[in-house]
Structure formats: structure tokens, C-alpha cells
Amino acid sequence: MPKVHLLDYVAGNVRSLVNAIEKVGYEVEWIKSPSEVQNAEKLILPGVGHFGHCLSQLSEGGYLAPIREHIESGKPFMGICVGLQALFSGSEEDPSVPGLGLIPTRMQKFDDSDKSVPHIGWNSAKNTSSADSKPQSFYGLKPSSKYYYVHSYAAPYQRGVLESQGWTVATATYGQEEFIGAIGRGNIFATQFHPEKSGQAGLRTIKAFLDGQQFQPLDEKETKNVDGLTRRVIACLDVRANDAGDLVVTKGDQYDVREKSGVDAGGQVRNLGKPVDMAKKYYEQGADEVTFLNITSFRNCPLADTPMLEILRRTSESVFVPLTIGGGIRDTVDTDGTTVSALDVAKMYFKSGADKVSIGSEAVIAAEEYYAAGEKLSGKTAIETISGAYGKQAVVVSVDPKRVYVSKPEDTAHHTIKTAYPNAAGEEFCWYQCTIKGGRETRDMDVWQLVKAVEAMGAGEILLNSIDKDGSKSGFDLELINDVKAAIKIPVIASSGAGKPADFADVFKNTTTDAALGAGMFHRGEYTVAEVKDYLEQSGFLVRHFESAT
């Protein structure tokens, strides 16, 4: 196979990029030192996380000059995410660190007054020049396709400015802000989105770059575009070992995953399928992300041999959307007595194909310590260390609150809401109490306290579960979701209670949630992800559908 050189200069999930490159017929060769850059014919520079950290790493490693020489020589160069941002003069994220300066524009942070930041999800990349000429794809980009973005800083688009300098630009809109989603000139091509996580649309873009297909005509059906961020539908798979030791996807009723009746009665772990096969099925149905929640401790298994690592490796070979892994992301002691930090545990998962890690009970404990210290950050929590190394977009905090009713707000020191659903005693106020250990243990902390604390620590997203709604098929807890959205600026994923497609339309219509997650309704075959997407589209919501390879 023809080769492409990849420069892995910062921590991040590069396995999926390697898989994507190999999927389109190329072999990856790693750049391990600055002197090896000159040997590269096609060079790809990926990146995740903090602009200043990434550019400093490049500078300290001696890579900036060789990269510049590669570009100036006319050899093909592609930048992804921070790899795109590196081409610009600088970024508000770290004004003291300069970029390569090939594009005289600075990255700016998204305005969070009217939307969640980071910008996470599937958005457009439309060629700005196509409106003035015959429609054409720019490195495989199509107005009818959506691409996966995850970033807090972007290059604002000013119509005609960069085009007058010979650049071809593709843009996306988030809220009222139009920004650069992809850009290219001559041998240079860069994307703010992650093509390796953008399904078939992203694979097409990678192949077009590697094949040197800069411009191609578009069919009329491919030119239709509805700009903006789509509604994300996420498939969640609870994974645990069954009694035979095999990893299976299961689903609990109020967190109890053992059968109670039927042919599989007798206390057997509920087996709904194999994790890799089911993840691929949901990907092909159009799932925007896939989340694995590991609910087996694997206490006697060395961390390097944890079965979930192999699940991620195998899944990332055929599932080209973001993968999140939750469970066990904490400081731990390996079977040989070695202490392993949460950061190193996360690193193993990222190297195996994960894009995000989900932290649960440990986040509650960290929040308690945060408030006990007078709302001061320690710099040592799993959230802080992982987001510091990989970027806040890589850290999801999974929250498991439950309702506690009171007669009036003064009856508790916690943040309350007036609910439209009083309890049997007629109490009209409630607060949401945080829990740990899968909902089995309550803590003296409300959901506002928790989400505000983890946002301050650097979490990039909240996975908002509901103990009361879990397994109910009665729809999401809309009051809980709106309450949490009012407390923070980072995105929220609504979870727990989905039983039918209308529940997804309901949560997107009546809350400002950024995504919604389903599990049991998909696992049991009651509805497919595609059916949920179709229902949402018929209800007037913008969604992304799965693109086939043809």
C-alpha cells in the first residue's frame, strides 16, 4: 500500500485516524523525530487539546521548522483540528504562543452566551466558492454531508478575504457565528472537524486528500444543504462479563442486570448481544456517537489486559464516529501492586480507540473535596489531569441524581425546583440528590453543586442520567435537564427514560439539551436509531443520516 506519514506529537486518539487511513488504502508510517519529516511525501498533522500546549510541544520537539519546510517544498500536507489551528497566526486560547502564521487570522473562542461551548457534534463544511461557480466538492466535502466537530476555538469567517489570497474555504455555522471548517491552497489542506470520526463522509475526505483529488464535480442531489448543528442521537452500551466470563451488552432495571423471569431466569446476567457487533450495528443505523459503560470491575485482571481495551480496538476498526468509555477511570493499583494514575488509565483507553472518557462516582468525590477546600482546584483530580493533557472535550462526567421532595424550599439547604409532578404527599418542590456507585449510595450534594464543580475542573460535557427515570420508558426528565442546562455552559447529554422516538423529539423540543441517549429501546429491537432519526426529521429537527460507501 502507498504510505502516508503521521506525526503524533500530542496525546490523543490517533488509532481511529490510523484505521481510517488504512480503510481507504494507505499505510501509516510514524514520524518519530524532526529529521524524519523530510522523508515524508504526504504528511498529516492531527491534534487535540490546548492550542498553546500543542504548539509548544511542536516547538520544543523541534518540529516547527521541518513542518514549515515540508509545506514550502510543495509536498501534500493535511492538518486536523489543532493541526488546522497551527496554520493560523495564533489563538485566544494562549495568546503568548504563535502559530505557523501561514494564515493571518487568529482563533477566537465561541461566544457562550447563546450556546454550549465546546461546540460538539455534526455540522456542515460547505465550499464558499461553489455559490459563484459550478458546484464542486473540495477534497470530497459535500454540502449534503455532516462532519464531526469538537472544539471551543475557531477561525471566524470573513467572506472573500481568504479567497482573495488563493485559499478555498468551507464553513460551518454555530449559533450566529460562521467559522472555517476546512481550508486549503495548493498542497495544503486542513479541517477543523475530525474526518476520522465523520463516518463515510470523513473517509471520503481523507481519501480525496491522499489521492490528490482536490476538486470534483457534484451531482445536483449532493448540493442540497441545511446549515447548522444537527441533533445528536447517542447509543449507549452497558458492558459487563456474564457468568461464563464473556463480555456482553446488558441493560438493567434500576441497575439490576440479572434476569427475573422467562427462559433465562435464574439470576443470569441479561445478555442482549456482543459489544463490537452491536456498536457496528448502531453506527450503520446512523448513531452519532457510541458510548460504552464498563460495569465490571475486572479486579484480578492487569490493566493492560482489560477486556474493554480490546473492545475499543476492534470497534474503532469499523465504527468511524466518536467512542466514549466509562467505568474505572480513576487512580488505581494494578495487580502487580503498581499505582496507576487516572491519567494513565485514560491514556490506555485513548490509545485503544476512545475519544472521550466518562467519569462518574469519582467526580462526586472530587466535587466534595472542591467545596471542602473553599472552591479551590487541586490540580490532581482525574478531571483536571485528563482535561489538561487531552483537552476538556475528552472528559465527560456521568451524573446520577434522584429526586428528593420537600414541602418548601426552606426545608433544605440545596437548590430546589418547583415541579409539575408533586409526590403522593402533595409536595411540590424537590431537589436532585447526587449518588455514587451506580445509584446505590446517596451523597449530601445537589446536582447544581456537582455540575458547577466539574465544569470548573475542566469537564467538557455532562452525561445526565436520572435514577427515577431509568428503565421507565416514560421519557426523559425534562425538568432535570432544563435545571442543569441553566447552571452550566458546557454541553449536556440527556439520558434515562427513552422508550420511543417521540421521547427524543420531546426532549429536543422542550429543553436545550445538546444530545440525547438511548439504550434499552435499541438493544431490545423495539426501535432502531434510524427510526428515531426519521421521526426527528419528520418533526422538523435537523439530523444526520448514515452514508453508505457507495
N, C-alpha and C positions, 0 to 999 in steps of 0.2 A: 504494500500500500504506500502511496505518497505520504511524505512526512510533513507535519506542522510542529513548530517549536512553541512550547508553552512555558511562560515564566511565572512560577508560583513564588511570589515574593512576600505574601502576607498570609495569615491564617484564613481559611475559608473552605467551602465545599467546592473543590476542583474535580472531585470524582465524577460528578454529573457532567461537567464540561468535557472531560476525557471521554466519557461514554457517548456523549453527543457527537464529538469529533469522529470517534470510531464508527458510530452509527452511519455517518454519511460517507464513509470510505477512506478515512485518513488515519495515519498512525501518529501518536503523540511522542515527541521526544522532549525531555525536560531540559530547560536551561538551568544549570547549577552554579554558574559563575559568570561574571560580566564578560570574560574573554570568549565565552561560548555564544554570545549574542551574534557575533559576526558570522557564525556558521549557519545561522537561521535564514531560510529563504522566506517562509511565511511565519510571522511572529504574532502570537496572541498574548495580550496582557490583561488578565482578569483581575478583579479586585473587589473586596467587600470591606465595609467598615469605615473608619475615620479617615478623611482626606489627608490631614496632617500626618497621621501615623503612617499611612501607606506611602506617601511621597517621601517622608523621612526615611522609611525603610529602603526605598529605591535609592535615595541619595547616599545613605550610609553604606549600602551594599555595593556602591559603585556602578549601578545600572543606568543611571540617567543619561550619561554621555553615550554609552553604546546603543541605547534605545533611540536617542536622537539621531545617531549616525545611521542606524538601520532605516529609519524613516527617510532621512535625507538621501539615502542611496537609491530610493525608489522601490525598495522591496515591500511586498504586502505587509501591512500592519493592521491589527484589529485590537481595539480596547473594549473592555466590557465593564460597565458600572463605574467603579473608581478608575478603571482603565480608560474610560471616556473622559472622566473629570480631570485626569492627569494631563490631557491635551490642552486644557484651558490655562489661563494666566494665574488663577488662584481660586480660593473658596472662602466664603464667610466662616466655614467650619473651623478653619485655622488660618487666619489672615497672615500669620508670620511665615507660612510655608508656601513657596511659589510652585506653580505647576510648570509644565514644559513650555507654556506660552505660545503654542502653535496657533491657538485661537484666542484673540484678545478680548475675552469675556470672563467674568468671574462667576463662580457658582454661588447661588443665593439660597437661603433656607425658605422653604414653603411657608406662606402665611397660615398660621394655625387658628386664626380667628373664626374661620368658617368651615374648617375641615380637619380631619385627623392627620397627624404627622407622626411617624413616617407615612409617605404615600406607598401603600402596599396593595398590589392587585394587578388586574389585567386591564391595560389601557391601549390606546392606539399608537401608531407610528406612521403618520401619513406624509407622503412626499409633498413638500410645499410647492415644488415647481410643476407638478402634474396639472395643476389648475390652469396653467398658462400654455400647456403643450399637450401633446398626445399622452394619455395616461400610460405610465410605465412603472414597473417595480424597481426599487432601489435596493440592490443586494437581496432580492426576494421579498422585500416588505410589501404588504398588500393592505390597502385601506379597509378591506373587509375582515382582516385578521386582528387579533388582540395579542398583546405581549405582556410578559410578567415584569412588573417594576417593584422595586423595594428600596426607597431612598428618602432622605429628608432634605437634600440639597439638589438643586437643578440649575441648568443654564437657561435663563429667561430668553424667549424667542422674540427677536425684533425683525419684523418682516423685511426681507430684501437685503439686510445688512451683510450677513454672511454669504448669501447667494452672490452678491456683487464681488465677493473675494474668491469666487470659484467653488464654494462649498455647496454640496447638495445636503439639504436638511429635511428630516422627518420629525414631526412634532406630535405632542400629546397635550391634552388639556386636563388640569386637575383643579376643580373649583372654577375660579375665574382666571387661573394662571396657565398660559400656554408656555411650554418649555420644550427643549430639544430632547427628543427621544432617540435620535440617531443622526449621525453626521458623517460625511465622507468627502474626500477630494483626492483625486489621483490614486495613489497606493494606500491611502488612509481610510479606514472605516471604523466607526466606534458606535456602541449602543449604550444608552443609559439603562435599558432593560436587560434582563438576563435571557439570551436566546436559548441557552441550555435548559431553561426552566419554562420555556414558552411553547411546549408541545411541538406539533409538526410545523407550525409557523416559524418557530425558532430554529428548528433543524434546517428548514429551507433557507433561512438567512445564513446560517453557518456554512452550508454547502455552497451557496452562491458566492460568498466571500472566498472560500478556499478554491473554488473552480474559476474565480476571476470573472464571474458574471455580474458586472456592476449594474447594468440596465437591461431590462427585458420588457417587452410589451405586455400590457394587462388586458385580459378579457373584460368585457363590459360588466359581467356579473361580479368581477373581483374589485371593481372600483367603488362599490357602494360602501359608505362609511357612516357610522353613527359614533361621533367622537365622545370620549369620556370614559370614566372608570366603570367597569361592569360590576354587577353584584356577585360576590364570591360565594360559591357553594362548596363546602368542605366535607369530605368523607372521613370519618374517624373510625379507627380500628383498635379496639381493646385487644391486646395480645397477651396471652399467658400460656404457660405449659399445662397440658392436661395431665391426667393421672398416668398416662403412658410416657410422659416426658416430651411429647411433641408440641410445638408451638401452634396454637390455633387462635383464630379470631373468635371472641366471645362477646356476650353482652349481658350485663347484669340487670336484675330488677332491684332497684335501690342498692346497687353494688354487690348483690349476691349473684354469682355467676354459675351456680350449680343447679342442675335440673331438679324440679319438684315432682313432675308427673310425666306421663307419656312413656313411650318405648325406651327413652333414655333416662328414666327415673332411677333413683338410687344414689343421688348425690354426685353424679358425673359432671365434670366441667362442661358447660354448654359449648358445643363445637359448631360454629357457623361457617367454617371454611379455613383455607390456608392463607396466611397473610400476604405473601407475594402475589398469589393468583388473584386475590380479591382487590388488592391495590391496583393491579393492572386493569382489572375489570372496571373499577371506578374511574380510572384515568381515561379509558376508552369510552366511558359514558359521558365524559365531559367534566369530571371533578376538577375544580380549580386548584385544590391542594389536597394532599393526603396526610393525615395525622395518625401516627402510631403511638398508643399509650401502653407502655410495658407495665403490666400489673403482676409480674412475677419477680421476686427478689433475686433469684439465682445466687443465693448466698454462698454456695460451695463452688461456684464457677469463677475462674480467673477473669478479671475484667476484659482482658484482650480476647478472650474466647466467648464473651457474652453472646448468646444466640441472636440478639437483636442487631448486632453489627452485621452479621451475615444477611439478615432480613433486609437491612438497608442497602447493602452492596448489591444484592440480587434485584431488589426493587428499582434501584436507580439505573439499572441497565436497560429498562424498558418503560419506565414511567418518568416523563420529562415535564413534570410540574413540581412545585416545592414540596418537600417532605419534612415533616416535623416529628421529632421523637420526644416522648415524655416518659418519666419514670427513672429514678436512680441518678438524676443529675445533681450530685451533691458530693461533698468531701467524704471519702470512704477509705476503708482499709482493704487492700486486696488480700487474696487467700494466702499469699506468702508473707503477710504482715506489713507490706509496703503501704504507706499512706499516699493516697492519690487524691489530688485536689479536684474540685468540681470542674475547674477549667480544663484539666487534663482528661476528665471523663468526657466532657463536651467535645474536646478535640478528637477523641476516638470516633465519636458519632459523626462529626463533620467530615472526617476523612473517609468514612464509610458511605457517605451519600446524603446525610441530613443537611438541611438548610437552616433549620431552627431547632432549638431545644426548648422543651416546656418544663417549667419548674413549678411544683405545687406546694406541698407542706413546708418545704424549706423556705419558701418565700414568706409564709406566715411567721415563722420563727424569726426570720431576718427583719420583718417589719416590726415585730415586738421589740427586738433589740434596738432598732432605729428610733422608736419612740422613747424607749427607756434611756437612750443616750441624748435625748433632747432634740430629736430630728436631725441628728448628725450622721453622715455617711461614714462607715468604717473602711470602705475600700476593699474589704475582704470577703464580702458575700459572694455567692455564686452568681447572682445577677450582675453585680458590679464587675467582677473579674471577667466573666464571659462577654458581656456587652463591651467592656473596654478593649478586649482583644479582637472580637469579631464584628462589633457594631451592634447597636440596640435592636436592629431589625432581626437579629439572630436569637433573641431571647423572648419567649412567650411565658407569661405567668398564668397558670391554671388556677382559677378561683372557684371554691366550692362553698357558697353561702347557703344558709337556710333561714327562713322567716322566724322571727320571734315577735309575737303580738303583745302590744301594751295598750292600756286604756287611753293614755295620753302621752305626748312626747316627754313630759316631765318625769315620767316613770322610769326613764333610762337615761344614762349619760351618752348613749350612742345616737348616731344620726338616724332619724326616722323618716318614713314617708306616710302619707295618708293613703290607704289602699282602697280600691274599689271592691275589694273582696274581703270583707270582715270575716273573722273566725266564728266558730259556733257560739262563743260567748258575746259576740257583737262588738268586739274590739276592732276599731277602725284604723289603728296605727300599727306599724311594725318596723322593725329594723332587721337588717340582714347580717346574721352572725357568721363569722368565718369558721371553717372547720379544717381539720387536717386528717391524714390517714384515711383518705377515701370517704370522708364524711363521718367517720366513726367517732371522732373526738372534736368537741367544740372548744373555741378559744374566746377570750374576752376582748374581741376585736370586731368592729363592723366593717362592711365591705368598702366603705369610703376610706376608712383608715388604711386598709390594705392596698387598694389600688393607687392611692396617692403616694404611699411609701414606695411601692415598687416602681412607679413612674419616676420618682426622684432617684432611685438607684440605677435606672437605665434600662428598664424593661421597654420593649418596643411594641408589645401587643398584649392584650388580655384575652384569655380564653375563659369566658364567663359561663360557668355551669350553674345548675340550680338543683340542690338536694331535693326540694319539694317537687320539681317537675320531672326529674329523671325517670325515664321509663313510663311516663304517664300517657304519652301520645296526645296530650291536651294542648299542645302549642307551647311556645316559649313564654317565659315570664317577662312580659313587656315592661312591667313597672320596674323590675330589677335592672333591665337593660338600659332604660332611659335614665334611671338613677345613677348608674355607673358612668354612662356617657356624659352626664352633667358634671362629673367630678374630675375627669381627666381629658387630655388632648390626644393620647395615643389610641390607635385603633382597638376595637372590641369585636371579638367573635362571639356571636350568640350561640349557646349550646343548651341542651337538655329540653326535652318535651316535644320535639318534632315527630309528627306521626303521619303527615300527609303534605303534599305540595302546597296547599293553601296556607299552612303554617309558616312557610318561608315567605310567601307573599305578605302575610300579615305582619311578620317581624320587620320586613323591609319597608312596609307602608307606614307602620306606626311607631317605629323607632329610627334612630340614625345609626344603627349598628353597621359595621363595615363588612361583616361577613356572617354567614350562618352555617352551622354544622349539623350534620345528620349522621346517625349510626344505625340503630336497630332497624329502622324502616327500610334502609338499604340492604342490610345484612340478611334480613328475613325475606327479601324479594318482594316486599309489598309495593315498593316504588323504586324506580331507578333514578340516578342522578339526572339523566337526560329528561325524564318526565318532569322532574322538579324544574329544570331549566326551561322546558317548553311552557309549563304553567306560568312561570315568572314572565317569560317573554309575552305570552298572551295577556298577562296582567299589566303590560306596559313597562316592564323593567328591562334594562339593558343587561344582557348576559353574553357569555362566550360559549360557543358550542365546539365540540371536539372536531378537529380537522383530520381527515384521513391522509395517508401518504400519497394518494393519487390526486 
